[in-house]
């Protein structure tokens, strides 16, 4: 979930065999990142990893 001051993020999870593909998209910019994790991992932890990766990508794109 986005914290205060951060934009809206769409998260999609799709099982692919023994792993889960998690895509996180920043609504404002359309920037998307994808992470893969074990199907045994909790959905919350996979979502947190994907959102963290998205935040890092957005910060790098801004030059921060």
N, C-alpha and C positions, 0 to 999 in steps of 0.2 A: 504494500500500500504506500502511496506517496505520502511523505511527511509534509508538514507545513511549508508553504512556499514552493513546492515542487509541482510540476504539471501532472496531468492525467496519464496513466500508463495502462495499456491493454496487455494482458498476459494470456497466452494460449498454451495449453499443455496437451501433447499428443503422445500416447504410448507408441513406441517403435521397438517391438520385440521386448528385450529385457531392460530397455532404457526408456526414458521419457524425454521428448524434445520439448523444450520450453522456449517460447518466443516472447520477448517483451518489446512493445512498440510505444514510443513517445508520441502521443496524439498531436502535439503542437508541431513537431518537426517531421514526423513520419520515420524517424530513425528506428531501426530494428536491430536487435541482437538475439542470438540464439545460444542456448546452453543445452547440454545433454547431461542427464544424471540417471542414477540407477532407479529402477521402478520401485525399489524398496524404500527410497528416501521419501520423507514427508513432502507433500505438496507445498507446504509453507516454506520449507527450507529451499526447495528448488526455485520457488518464486522469489525469495530473498536474493538468491545468487543471481538470477536473471536481472532483477531490478538494479542490483549493485553494478553489474556489468554495463547495463544501459546508462546509469548515472556516470560511470567512468568514461564511457564512449562520448556522451554529451559534453562532459568537461573537457575531454581531449579535443573535440571538434571546436569548442569555444577558445581553445588555446590556454586553458587554465592548468 
